[in-house]
C-alpha cells in the first residue's frame, strides 16, 4: 500500500458565468483533462481530485468549508482558467484551514496565433485571472505556495509533488502525540520549549509518561515473544555467531534489548503515539538506554528525540512521512565531534546508540558493547553502521521565546575512517557551503546539537513546511555567507517583533 493512499488533494478551478454556459462547460472539460493528466504523470505522490469550477462566492465558500471537514483532503490547489473576480474568493479564503497551492498554468501550452479570436481570449485568461487571485491572497495575507509552469511539464509537477509530501506530513502532525519517557536532561535549554505554543502552531501534542508506567508494560512482556524477536535480530542483521550463545552475557543483552523494544512498542501503540523521547538518567528496570529498540522503531516511522527532545521527535516523524517512497533514508542525528582537515573539515554525526538504519550504507551489524553513560554503565546491544555517501539536508526547530525558528542546512556526507573504538552508528558530513560558514551560521542561528536528516528532502520541502506552519525559516546553503546571514538574522528579528501575530 502506498503511504499516501489515505490522502487526496483537491483541485478547484476559478471561473465566472460572465462568458456563458458554453464557456463553463469548456472550463470543466479542460480541468478534468488536466487533473487526469496530473494523476497519470506518475510524479505526484498524492491523488488529485477535481472538485469542479467555482463561479461564485457561495460556491467557493462551500468548497473550502468541505475541504476543512474532509479528513482525506490535505490541501487545495486553485487555478483560474478564466478571469475570476477576486472578491468572490474572500469568504472562502477566510474559511480555508487546509494548505493552499496556487497553480499559475494554462490549459493550452502555446498561443494559437493563426486562429485565436475573442472567444478564445475570453475563455483562456489564466494570465489575467491568476493575478487577480494572487492579489486577494496577498491582500488577505494568505500563506500559500505558488507554482508557475505548464501543467504537463516535469518541473511544475515536481514542485507540486514536494508540496504534497509536506502537506501529508502537516496533516499527520495535526493528530501527532509525542510521548516523553522521562524528562529533559537537566539544565539543557535547547531540547525544551513551549509545548502549548507548539501544539497551537504545529499541531502535535506532547505528553509525559512516567517510566514507572512503562515498567508495567515491561512486566507483561512474554518471554516467548522476546525469544522470537531475538531470533529476528539474528536473521536480519550481520553478527558474530558467538552472539547467539544463550549462555553468554552478550546474548542476554540482546534479549534484554528485544524486551525493551516490545515494551516501548506496546506503550506507543496503546497511546496512539507517533514519536517518543528517552532519557538515559531515567531507565526504570531497563538495563541500559533502549538504543536498539529506538533504532528499529525509527525505521517504522516513530519520531525520536534524545534526552527528552520532543521537538526533534516530532520533526523526525514529519521527515519520515515526507520521505515515504524515497530511497535515501532519514534519521535523528547529533553533532558529536569535529574533524579539522582544511576544505574537508567535517562534523561526526552519531549518538550513544540511536541512529536510524535507513541511512546505512550497508547492512547494519548487531553488536554488544559497553556504554559508559547514564545511571547504568553496562554492556548493551546496538546496530553499528556508517551512513551513505551523498548530499542531504539537516533541519531543526528551536524555541526563541516569541517564535519558533526552523533552521535548515544542506550537507554533504562523506566517507569516514574506521572507528574501531567507537562501535556506534555514525555519519560524517561537511555542512554547506563549507565547514566554517555552515557551522558558524548554524551557531549564530541558535541551532541545536540534534537534527533531523534526510538524503531525499531539500530546503524546498522545509520552505513549504514553514509557509504552512507560519514559522520562521533560515536556510544555510551553497550561497550563504556569514555577513549576509547576520543581516538576515537582524532583519528577521525586526520583522517578527513588528508582526507578533505571525509568530
PyMOL commands that set and color helices and strands:
alter all, ss='L'
color gray80, all
select helices_A, chain A and resi 17-19+21-40+57-69+86-95+118-123+126-139+154-173+195-202+211-220+223-236+241-244+249-271+291-299+306-308+310-322+342-344+357-359+435-444+459-469+482-498+500-502
alter helices_A, ss='H'
color red, helices_A
select strands_A, chain A and resi 8-14+47-54+73-80+99-104+145-148+177-181+205-209+275-277+303-305+330-339+346-350+365-371+378-384+390-399+404-414+427-431+450-454+472-476
alter strands_A, ss='S'
color yellow, strands_A
deselect
rebuild
show_as cartoon
